[in-house]
Amino acid sequence: MDVLGVILAITLASAGNLHLALNQIEERHGRRGFSAMRRGIRMAAGYLIGLFVAAVMLTVAKAALGTAAWSQTLFNGTALIILLWNVLLLISLTEGVFAIKAEIANESH
């Protein structure tokens, strides 16, 4: 759960910075052009929060219901799936950050 908290905190901060960078680019050009990317950022942030809530509920449920070996295996497997989705969302947002190219006015130096 600690790992998910760290991923959530870092990724939400990165998503906020990405959103601000898109704002600056749009303001510089005087037009909107990143609506699909913004929607993806918003969706990824929502999923990260939802997955964190699911992990908290899973932790509580495992403490109460994880008495047998098969149930602990089920809870642990679900936790690994949640972790995998968190990492995939982190990768997706990181790719979004690196997809923003520098705007260089004169490239013929």
N, C-alpha and C positions, 0 to 999 in steps of 0.2 A: 504494500500500500504506500510505503514511503516513496518508492520509485515512481508510482503514478502521480503522487503529489508534486514531485520534482518535475516530471514531464509536463504536468498540467501548468505549473507556474511558469516554467521557461517557455513553453509553447504559446500560452496565452499572451505573454509579454511580446514574443516574436510576432504573433498575429497582429497585435496592436501596432507594433512598429511597421509591419508590412502595410497595414491599412493607412497609417499616416504617410508612408512613402508614396503610396498610390495617390493620396490626396495632393501631395506636393507636385507630383508629375501632372496630374489633371489641372491643377491651378496654373502651372507654368504654361501649359498648352491651351488653357481656356476652354477645355471640353472634357466631357466624361468619356471614358473608354475602357474601364476595368470592371464593368458591372458583373460579368461572369466570375472574375477572380474574386471580387468582394463577396459574392454569394458563396463561393467555395470556402473562403476564409471564415465567414460567419457560420457556415454549416459545420466545418471542421471544429471550430471552437465550441459549438453546441454539442457535438458528439463527444468531444473531450470531457466536457463538464458532465454529460450524461453517463459516460463510461466511468468517471470517477465516482459518481453517486451509486452506480451499479456495483462498483468494487466495495464501497463502504457497506452497502446492503448485503453483499456476498460475505463479507467478513463477519458481520453480525449473524447472518444465517448459519455460517459454518460453525460458529461458536455454539449456537443453539442446537443445530441439527446434524452436525458432522460427527456423529458418534461411531458409525460403522466405517470400515475401511472403504467400502464402495462409495459411500456418500462423501468421504474426504477426497477420494479420487475425483469425483464429479465436481466438487467445489474447486479443487486445485486446477483441474482442466479448464473450468470456466474462467478462473483467474488468469491462466496463461493466455486464453483467447482475448480477454480484455487487455492484457499487457501487449499482445501482438497488435491489436487494433490501435492502441495508443501510439506504438512505435510507427505504424504505417501512417497515421495522421501526422505525426511529427515529421516523417520523411516527406510527405506531401507538402506540408507548409514550408519546409526547408527548400524544396525544389521551387516553390513559388517565389521565395526570397531571391534565390539565385537566378531566376528567370528574368528579373528586372535588370535591364542593361543600362550602362552609364550613357548619359546623353553628352556626347562630345561634339561641340559646334564645328571645330575644324580638325579633321583627322589627318591632314596632309603635312604633318611636321616632319 
